[in-house]
Amino acid sequence: MQQQDPTKISILGVPIHHVSMGDTLQLISRWMREPRTDAPLRQICTANPEFVMKAQQDQLFLDVLGRADLCLADGIGLVYASRWQGSAVPERVPGSELVYHLAKLCAENGWRLFLLGAAEGVAAEAAEKLQNLYPGLQISGTWSGSPALEENESIVSKIEAGNTDVLYVAFGAPNQDKWIDRNKGSLTSVGLALGIGGSLDFITGRSTRAPEWVQSLGLEWLHRLWKEPWRWRRMLVLPKFLYLALLQAVKQR
């Protein structure tokens, strides 16, 4: 019996899938069992309100999100927006948590993981920390690199040379998601790729997540702003997103 893909809703034109963290890991396990010749690289996007607002002004980014195999609600604003539409996603699925769960899956299944992006040396340090957490985890390579077109061929060669199964790309949105999308046909060994934003900095301790009680209240964004006040201009998109998402929900009723 063929398993169905998860349902999704559209929030300001961006698809958001109805999945929990457990659903996501089950989907990944199913995808990774598929014969690679029958299934091209699968792409996961960890979407948040900033993604959605960027996509309003960037048609290519909007198209990339539309083509992704899974768009996760990595942002409490998307959870609220889905509730307003009367089709609530099960929970927030943070990419900064998914990177750990997926690394554990890689270790358990012998999938080779490549870490791409972040500042010089960060990916290598993150790889070491993940290997300490999950003994047996195979790292096929690490590289800082950039999404610049002139580096594209050499980066793809590094990833392919490691016979990589799973790829983390930490170039930041929308660059990381566009990079994966444009290289789907070139990464023939890779079964799954996902953009992970600043997750490598979290793994290495360069950045810290909010306490769990702050996360449970949906205020992680406020903690991030307190720790990194220079982000205040980027945070201005949040009230605009909430207004537009609420307006969309009202119009659909």
C-alpha positions as CSV (number, residue, x, y, z in Angstrom):
1,M,0.0,0.0,0.0
2,Q,1.5,3.3,-1.1
3,Q,1.9,5.8,1.7
4,Q,0.5,9.3,1.1
5,D,2.5,12.5,1.4
6,P,1.4,14.8,4.2
7,T,-1.2,17.4,3.6
8,K,-0.3,21.1,3.5
9,I,-1.8,24.5,3.7
10,S,-0.8,27.7,1.9
11,I,0.2,30.7,4.1
12,L,0.6,33.8,1.9
13,G,1.5,31.4,-1.0
14,V,4.1,29.3,0.9
15,P,3.2,25.7,1.5
16,I,3.4,24.5,5.1
17,H,3.0,20.7,5.7
18,H,1.0,19.2,8.5
19,V,3.7,17.2,10.2
20,S,5.1,16.8,13.7
21,M,8.8,16.1,14.5
22,G,7.9,12.4,14.6
23,D,6.1,12.5,11.3
24,T,9.1,14.3,9.7
25,L,11.6,11.6,10.9
26,Q,9.3,8.8,9.7
27,L,9.0,10.5,6.3
28,I,12.8,10.9,6.0
29,S,13.3,7.2,6.9
30,R,10.8,6.2,4.2
31,W,12.4,8.5,1.6
32,M,15.9,7.2,2.4
33,R,14.7,3.6,1.9
34,E,13.6,4.4,-1.7
35,P,15.9,3.3,-4.5
36,R,18.0,6.4,-5.4
37,T,17.4,5.8,-9.1
38,D,13.6,6.1,-8.6
39,A,13.7,9.0,-6.2
40,P,15.7,12.2,-6.8
41,L,17.2,14.3,-4.0
42,R,14.5,15.3,-1.5
43,Q,14.6,18.8,-0.1
44,I,13.4,20.0,3.2
45,C,12.9,23.7,4.0
46,T,12.6,24.9,7.6
47,A,10.3,27.8,7.0
48,N,9.5,30.7,9.4
49,P,7.6,34.1,9.0
50,E,10.8,35.7,7.7
51,F,10.9,33.0,4.9
52,V,7.3,33.8,4.0
53,M,7.9,37.6,3.8
54,K,11.1,37.2,1.8
55,A,9.2,35.0,-0.7
56,Q,6.6,37.8,-1.2
57,Q,9.4,39.8,-2.9
58,D,11.4,36.9,-4.4
59,Q,9.6,34.8,-7.0
60,L,12.5,32.3,-7.3
61,F,12.5,31.7,-3.5
62,L,8.7,31.3,-3.6
63,D,9.1,28.7,-6.4
64,V,11.8,26.9,-4.5
65,L,9.6,26.6,-1.5
66,G,6.8,25.4,-3.7
67,R,9.0,22.6,-5.2
68,A,10.4,21.5,-1.8
69,D,9.3,18.0,-0.6
70,L,8.6,19.3,2.8
71,C,8.2,22.8,4.3
72,L,8.3,22.7,8.1
73,A,6.7,25.2,10.4
74,D,9.9,26.3,12.0
75,G,8.5,29.5,13.6
76,I,5.6,30.0,16.0
77,G,4.1,32.6,13.7
78,L,3.3,29.8,11.2
79,V,1.7,27.7,13.9
80,Y,-0.6,30.6,14.8
81,A,-1.4,31.3,11.1
82,S,-2.4,27.7,10.5
83,R,-4.7,27.9,13.5
84,W,-6.3,31.0,12.2
85,Q,-7.0,29.1,8.9
86,G,-8.7,26.4,10.9
87,S,-6.1,23.8,9.8
88,A,-3.6,23.8,12.6
89,V,-0.2,22.1,12.1
90,P,0.5,19.6,14.9
91,E,3.4,21.5,16.3
92,R,6.4,23.7,15.6
93,V,9.3,21.7,14.1
94,P,12.5,23.6,14.7
95,G,15.4,23.0,12.3
96,S,17.7,23.5,15.2
97,E,16.3,20.4,16.8
98,L,15.8,18.4,13.6
99,V,19.6,18.5,12.9
100,Y,20.2,16.4,16.1
101,H,17.4,13.9,15.5
102,L,18.5,13.4,11.9
103,A,22.1,13.0,12.8
104,K,21.0,10.3,15.2
105,L,19.1,8.6,12.4
106,C,22.2,8.9,10.2
107,A,24.3,7.1,12.9
108,E,21.7,4.4,13.3
109,N,21.3,3.7,9.6
110,G,24.9,4.3,8.3
111,W,24.0,7.3,6.3
112,R,26.9,9.6,5.5
113,L,26.4,13.2,6.5
114,F,28.0,16.3,4.9
115,L,28.0,19.7,6.7
116,L,28.2,22.7,4.4
117,G,28.3,26.4,5.3
118,A,28.8,28.7,8.3
119,A,32.1,30.4,9.1
120,E,35.5,28.8,8.6
121,G,36.0,25.8,10.9
122,V,32.5,25.8,12.3
123,A,31.2,22.9,10.2
124,A,34.2,20.7,11.2
125,E,33.7,21.5,14.9
126,A,30.0,20.8,14.6
127,A,30.7,17.5,13.0
128,E,33.0,16.5,15.8
129,K,30.4,17.4,18.4
130,L,27.7,15.4,16.6
131,Q,30.0,12.4,16.4
132,N,30.6,12.6,20.1
133,L,26.9,12.6,20.7
134,Y,26.1,9.8,18.2
135,P,28.9,7.2,18.1
136,G,29.2,5.6,14.6
137,L,28.0,8.8,12.8
138,Q,29.9,8.9,9.5
139,I,30.8,12.4,8.3
140,S,31.5,12.4,4.6
141,G,33.0,15.9,4.7
142,T,32.7,19.5,5.9
143,W,33.2,22.8,4.1
144,S,32.5,26.4,4.8
145,G,32.1,27.5,1.1
146,S,29.5,30.0,-0.1
147,P,26.5,29.9,-2.5
148,A,28.5,31.9,-5.1
149,L,28.2,30.4,-8.6
150,E,31.9,30.3,-9.1
151,E,32.3,27.9,-6.1
152,N,29.3,25.7,-7.1
153,E,31.2,23.0,-9.1
154,S,34.0,22.5,-6.5
155,I,31.5,22.2,-3.7
156,V,29.4,19.7,-5.5
157,S,32.5,17.7,-6.3
158,K,33.4,17.6,-2.6
159,I,30.0,16.4,-1.6
160,E,29.9,13.7,-4.3
161,A,33.4,12.5,-3.5
162,G,32.3,11.6,0.0
163,N,29.4,9.5,-1.3
164,T,27.1,11.7,0.8
165,D,23.6,10.5,1.8
166,V,22.4,13.5,3.8
167,L,23.4,17.1,3.4
168,Y,23.1,20.0,5.8
169,V,23.5,23.5,4.1
170,A,24.0,26.5,6.4
171,F,24.2,29.4,4.0
172,G,21.1,31.1,5.5
173,A,17.8,31.7,3.7
174,P,17.1,32.1,0.9
175,N,20.6,31.2,-0.4
176,Q,20.8,27.7,1.2
177,D,17.4,26.7,-0.2
178,K,18.1,28.1,-3.7
179,W,21.5,26.4,-3.7
180,I,20.0,23.0,-2.9
181,D,17.2,23.5,-5.5
182,R,19.6,24.4,-8.3
183,N,21.9,21.4,-7.5
184,K,19.3,18.7,-7.3
185,G,20.4,17.2,-10.6
186,S,24.1,17.3,-9.8
187,L,24.0,15.7,-6.3
188,T,23.5,12.2,-7.5
189,S,24.6,10.4,-4.3
190,V,22.5,12.6,-2.0
191,G,19.1,11.4,-0.9
192,L,18.1,14.3,1.4
193,A,19.2,17.9,1.7
194,L,18.0,20.6,4.0
195,G,18.8,24.2,4.8
196,I,19.7,24.6,8.5
197,G,20.3,28.3,8.9
198,G,22.4,29.0,12.0
199,S,22.1,25.5,13.4
200,L,25.8,24.8,13.2
201,D,26.4,27.8,15.5
202,F,24.0,26.3,18.0
203,I,25.7,22.9,17.8
204,T,29.1,24.4,18.5
205,G,27.8,26.7,21.2
206,R,28.5,30.0,19.3
207,S,24.8,30.8,19.6
208,T,22.5,29.6,22.3
209,R,18.8,28.7,22.1
210,A,16.2,30.1,24.5
211,P,15.4,28.1,27.7
212,E,12.7,25.5,27.2
213,W,10.1,27.5,29.1
214,V,10.6,30.4,26.8
215,Q,10.3,28.1,23.7
216,S,7.0,26.7,25.1
217,L,5.6,30.2,25.3
218,G,6.4,30.8,21.7
219,L,8.9,33.6,22.7
220,E,12.1,32.2,21.3
221,W,12.2,35.1,18.8
222,L,12.2,37.6,21.7
223,H,15.1,35.7,23.4
224,R,17.0,35.8,20.0
225,L,16.4,39.6,19.8
226,W,17.6,40.1,23.3
227,K,20.8,38.1,22.7
228,E,21.3,39.6,19.2
229,P,19.8,43.1,19.3
230,W,21.2,44.0,15.8
231,R,18.5,41.7,14.4
232,W,15.8,44.3,15.3
233,R,15.3,45.4,11.7
234,R,14.7,41.8,10.6
235,M,12.2,41.3,13.4
236,L,10.0,44.1,12.0
237,V,8.6,41.6,9.4
238,L,6.9,39.7,12.2
239,P,4.0,42.1,12.9
240,K,3.5,42.6,9.2
241,F,3.4,38.8,8.6
242,L,0.9,38.3,11.4
243,Y,-1.3,41.0,10.0
244,L,-1.3,39.6,6.5
245,A,-1.7,36.0,7.7
246,L,-4.7,37.0,9.8
247,L,-6.2,39.0,6.9
248,Q,-5.8,35.9,4.7
249,A,-7.6,33.7,7.2
250,V,-10.5,36.2,7.5
251,K,-10.9,36.3,3.7
252,Q,-11.0,32.5,3.4
253,R,-13.9,32.2,5.9
